[in-house]
Structure formats: structure tokens, C-alpha cells
């Protein structure tokens, strides 16, 4: 099987580790993989590109101005023919646009990743996508109702099960760490999270924010007089390095797409507090996570003040990830999605 994987910049920035594992797994199983990625913004190759040197890499402009779309289409079509590509898989909206251009030029099946219920509810039969790759069973069911069961496959997002063991709890340790993902996705809920955390002065808070929205978030932090114990981060690698040390992971935005940083945190036994998030089948209230139900104070108190509850939630979460979202499971499901080609 010769597979072209088109990856947009936003997906590479967030998920290069997962995508690299997927590429290496396919190569190990005998597939030939062509990675089609955006042109580098600097002369120096990113570190994550060096980690997948075994795969053929093609750099293209992505996204591209409308006037250059035809030129890119010709380039991609030539590369697909040259490498005898059997199927194209795209990750991200920019990648889907590039894949659609090629799919209309030559008869190659196009498959596309779906990582949120919002995306799942918008797929259309008229799209040139041959099969949609759903990240969870509920996303798969939603897509199947729209386009039919034969045009969707369950390909769960996969993480490495070789996780770093969390530090052994020590009652003499006074400082704690809370990570808040997608903090600027729902600023109202983030404000509620920060107010709940105000009651825990020994908890340092790491907020994931987009650079363009820092001003709104920092205004909120100063209004709550929490600037001395809140750190804003936009780099996902920095956040990932903090995960093994976190006492709780909080998800205030119900619109956040599924991401491996969440799955990695669960695999490393970090208890999760979240809103009810459609499509996130791994988050089950009072089993693998605690739902806020608009009251972050109660759930936070259960996790930070009761080690028995925190341990039970984190253990069930880790077991769920190991059983359903391991990298090996993703690779096997990914390969199975190409049946009938």
C-alpha cells in the first residue's frame, strides 16, 4: 500500500508525535508512506521532521492563495502519480482542501480525519471524501447517520502506552499543579475555573492560550489578582512536559477538538475535570473524569482534597486509554480503513 498523508500546519503543531508514530507503524507493517507537509517557514528543519526521515517528504504551500491553487494541484498530482499512491489521507482543513483538489484530478480515494463532534455533524455526501476516519465511536455514529456506514471508519487517536510514572504522592509537598487546556476557547468557563482555583493558594496554574488572545486572558487573570500563580503557555511541547507533574487537568471549553495531550494525561494517571464534551467517549462522569455541571468548586474539591477519589478516577482513565486508545490500536484501525480500495 502506497499512502500519501497530507498534514496541515495546525495538526503538525499539535500532533506531530502521534502522526510520527502512525507513519513509523505503517512503514514497519510494509506500507510506503509519502508525507505531504507545509513548506518550512525557516531554513532549519523542525525537529519533528527529523524524526520521520524514513518517509518520503513532499513540501507544498499550505494554505495557498486561490491563484496558486491550480499550480499546487499539478504538483500534488504529479507526486501522487510518481509514487503510485493508492490513497490519500488528510489531517486538518487545509490538508482536506489540498486532497480534494487532487481527488478531482485523478481517481484516488481520499480519507479524512475527524476529531470533533462539530466536524462530524458537518460532513456531507457531496464531498469527494471516500471515507471519514472518526476518532471516537460517537463521532462514527454521527457521521454514519449523515453519509452511511460504508463511508466511515473508527480510527481512534492513539498515544504511546510507555508513559512516565507520576510522582509518588507526598503529604509533605505543599505546591500543586493544575493544567487548563484551551483556556481561551470559552473565557466564561475559564473564569469560573480560576475562581474555583482561588481557594487553593498552593496550586500553580498553567493555562494554554493562543498568542492572539493573550490580552483577554491576562485581563481576566489580573481582575482575579492571580497573576503571581498563573502561567500562560501556547507551546504544546511545554504543556506536555508538565503533564507528569500535574495534579489535575481541566477542560473548560466543550468545543475543543480531541487531542492526544488529553489522552496522554489520562494515560499518566492525571485526574480530569471537564464540562460535558460531545464526542469525547473516553470521558465518563464519575468514572474516568469528573464533570463540572457548571460547578467547578465541587469537582475540584473532590480531586484535590480526596486522594481516594482522585486515584480512582485516574486509574479508570488510564485503563480506558490503554484498552481503547493505544498507538497500536490506532495503526491497526488505520490500516483496516483502507479495505475495499
N, C-alpha and C positions, 0 to 999 in steps of 0.2 A: 504494500500500500504506500503510495506517494501522497503525502498530505501537506498542503500549504496552510500554515497558521498565520492569519493576519491579526496583528495585535496593535490596538490604538495606544497612544501615549498614556492615557489615564489608567488603562488596565495594566500596562507595564509598570507604571509608578507604584500602583497598589499591590499588584500580584505577580511581580517578576519571579519570586521564589517558587510560587505554585506553578506558574507557567513553565519555568525551567524544569521542575520535577516531572511535569507532564511530557515535555519534549524528550527528556532523557529516558523516561519509561517507555515511550513509543519506540525510540531508537533501539533500546535494549530488546524490545519484542520483535524487531526486524523491520519496522517501518522506516521509510525515508521521509524526513521532515524538512520542509522549507519554511523558515521563519521570515515573514514579511513584516518589517517594523518601520516606524518613522525614521526619517533621516536624523542623524545626531545634530543637536544644537551647538555642540562644541567639537573641536578636533579630537579630543580624547574620548576613547570608547568607554561607555559606562561599565562599571564593574559587573553588573548583571549580564551584560553581553559577553564578557569574557568567560562566564561560567557555562555557556552553551556553545562553545566553539565547534562541537561535533556536528551541529546542524548547519545546513546551508542558510546563509542570511542574505536577504534582499532588502535594501533600504529604499523607501519611497517617500515622497512628500505626503504627509497625513497630519491634519486635514489639508485639503488643497482647494485653491480658488477655482471657481466654476470654469474659467477659461482654460485652466490646465488639467481639467478632469479627463479630457479626451487623450491627452498625452500620457497621463498616468495609466489610463485604461490600456493603451497599446503596450506600455512597459510591462504591466502585470500579465497581460495576455501572453506576451512572448515568453515570460518567465515560466508561466504555467505549462505552456507547450514544451519548452526546453526541458523541463524537469518531469514531464509526463505525469502531471498532477492528476490524481484520481478524485480528489475532493478538496474543498476549501472550507476551513473553519475560521470564523471571525470572533474576536473578543473586543467588544466596545462598539459604540455607534459609528465612529469614524471608520473602523475596520469593516463594519457592515456595508457602509456606502461603497468602499473600495471593492469589496467582494461582489456586491450587486452589479457594479459596472462590468466586472469580468464575467459574471454569470449570464449576463445578457449577450455577451460576445461569443462565448464558447460554451459547449454543453458540458459543464462540470457542476456536480451537486454542491450547493452551498449550505453549510450548517452554521448556526449562530447561537452563542451562549446567552442565557437569560439568567440574571442574578437578582431580580426583584419582582414582586407581585405586580408592581406598576408596569413593568415591561411585559410581563406575562399577559396582562389584561389588554394589551395594545397590539399583540401580534395579529397579522391579517393573512387571509388566504391568498390575497393577490400578490404578496411578497414573493420574490424569487427564491426565498429560503426553502430548501428541500426538507430540512429537519431542524427543529429548535431543540437546544440542549438545556433542559431545565435543571436548576441547581438543587431543588427540593421536590418531594412528591406533590405538595400542594401547588407549586408552580406548574408542575407537569399536568396536573388535573385541570388547571385553569386554561392552559394552552390547548389541551386536548379538546375541551369544550368549544374552543374557537376555530380550530383548524383540523381536528380529527386526531385520533390516537396514533395513526401511522406517521404523522408529521412531527412527533415529539418523542424525545428520549430522555430518561432520567440520567443525568451525569452529575452526581454530587460534587461540590467543590471539595478538594482533598488537601489534607495537611499531613506533615510528617508526624508519625507517632513516636519518633525518638525525641521526646520533649525534655526540657530541663526541669529537674525536680524542684518544686517550690521549697523555699527555705523552711526549715522546721520552725513551727511557731514558738515564740519565746515570750513568756509573760513579762519579762523584764524589758522588752523592747517597747519603747513608747511611741515612736513615729510609725505612721502607716501611710499607705499609698493608694490613691483612687485614680483610675483612668476613666475619662469620659470621652467616648468616641463620637465623631460628627457633632461636636458641641454647637456649631453654628447652623445645623440643619433645622433645629426647632428651638429658637432662642428662648421662647417662653418656658418650655420644659427644662432647658438648661438652667434657667434662673431658679426654677423650683429645686433642681438637683443641688445647686450651690447653696441655696438657703437651708436645705436639709443637712448639707455637709458643714455648715457654720457651727453646728452643735458639736463637732468633733475637731477641736483645735489642733490635735496632733496628727491629723491626716493631711498630707500634702496632695494636691490635686493637679493632675496633668490633663489639660483639655486639648483635644485635637480640633484645630481650627484651620480654615483656609486663609491664606495670607490676605486676600482681598476683603475679608470680613473681620479682620482683627479689631478694627476700631469699635465696632458694635459690641464685640465680646469684652474688650478691655473696659469699655464704658460701664458695662454690667458689673464686672469684677470690682471696679473702683466704687461703684454705688454701694456694693455689699461690703466694702472695706476688707477685701480678701486678697489684695494684690501681693501680700507677703507670703502667701501659701498656695498660689496658683501659678502654674507654668503652662504657657500656650505653645503647642508644637504643631507644625504642619508636615513634618517629615515622618512618614510611616515607619522607616527603619528605626528612628529614635524611639517611637512608641513601642515597637516590637521588643526592643532591648529592655524596656521597663516591665513588660508583661510578667516575667517570672517573679518579680518582686511586688506585684500588685496584690492588695487585699480585697479589692473589688473592681469589677469592670461595669460601667454604667452606660446605657444606651438610651438617651432621651429622645432621639428622633426616630419615629416609626417609618420614615421614608428612606432611611439608609439602606443601600443595597447590601446583599450578603457579601461578607469579606472574610478572608482567611484569618485576619488578625483576631476576629471574634472566635473562630474555631480553634485557633492556637491557644488563646487564653483559656478556653474551656478544657482543652486537652492538658493544659498545665495546671488544672485544678484551681482556676481563679473563679470565684462565685460571680454570677452575672445578675444585675438588676436592670430591668428594661421595661419599656412600655409594651403593650401587645403589638407584635410586629407581624403583619400578614406575610406568609411565605417562609418564615423562619421556623421550620418544623422542629429544629433541634432545641428550641427554647420552649419548655413546658413549665407552666407556673407551678411552683412549689415542688418541682422535681429537678429539672436541670437549670432552673433560673427562678427568680422572684419577680413577678410583675408589679409595677408601681401602682397601677389603678389610680393614678393622679395623687398618690400619697407616697412620696419618696422617703419620708421620715420613717414610716413603719418598716418598710423593706430594708432600709439602710440599718436601722437599729437591730433587726434580726440578724443581719450578716456580720456587722461589726461588733455587736455585743454578745452574740451567742455562737461560740465556736462550733458547737454541735450542729447547728443548722447550716452554718457556712460550709462545714466539712461535708455534710450530706448532699447539699446542692452541688458542690464542686465535684464530688465523687461521681454522682449520677451524670453530670455534664461530661466528665472525662470519658466515662464508659460509653456514652452515646456517640461521641466523636470517634472513638476508636472503632466502634462497631459499624458506623454508617458513613464516616467522612474521612477515612484514611486515604492517603495518596494512592495506594494500590487499588482501592475500590474505585477511585476516580478514573485511573488509567484503564481498568478493565471495562468500566461502563462506557468510557470514551470510545474504545475500540469496538464495542458492541453496537454503538450508534451508527457505525458505517455499514452494518448488514443491509443487504438488498441493493447495495450500489453495484 
